[in-house]
Amino acid sequence: MAKKTIITVATTGAWPKKENNPNVPLTPEEIAEDVYECWKAGAAIAHLHMRDDAGNGSMDVARFRETVKLLRTNHPDCDIILNMTTSGALVANDDQRKIHLKELRPEMGTFDCGTMNWMHTAVFENSPKFLETLGKDMQEWGVKPEVECFDPGMIGNAAYYVKKGVLKAPVHFQFCMGCANGIPGSLKNLLFMKETLDSLCPGSTWSCFGVGHCAMEILYAALALGGHIRVGMEDNVMYSKGVLAESNTQLVARAARVIREYGNEVATPDEAREILGLKK
Ligand code: ZN
């Protein structure tokens, strides 16, 4: 039987604006419609961020709620897995970063497994206290963490949290490659991340993406190494060099084509649930 590959779409993120690409969805209406179209194109998981009226990153629980409501009422056939950010857009406090998980209980949420400098301008802080509390809260709320690792040290940190009971094995990882101050995106570095994972957290599942120029190298390498894939305008507003993405759907459709050409199958949301051990 062909191996199933999960596509996650990261529609919006906290940073790209309409000036960067007019097609990036920002409002709850735009995001909900976009998620639906991406689901039809093959995405099994939607990674969600919200924006305020000015288009800046926001952790406003009302916006998360509105987006989910629009998606579920306008498109009741859409069974996509929701994965909500806890990044806080670098401004929210520790409580604001997770209140939407508690209230809305999405099937997944992000767990950024360490602190780093962000884009040469700010600190993306994920303190030990925040992570310990977040991991335990997510277990209590039934929200599966997607452990985002921007460098190999964060995999080591995750292994520590598994030992401490903050994270529960089998853990699902997202390798975020090619971000400023994180591990550069290359096939060799992805192989190193995967081998580090195999030795420190055996039995885990993993997905990855590359920001900017390394996007396609990482996408193809992920398939070859048996990982899952994330695409979307959070990570890349360009489709290829000098060409803006027309939509998130366009990026998902390309990923689905590559998966099929490789000889794998695109996982449906229910197949992804099985792979990740989620209860619907
Ligand atoms: Zn994100």
Residues whose N, C-alpha, C, O or C-beta is under 5 A from the ligand:
A	BS01	ZN	G13 T85
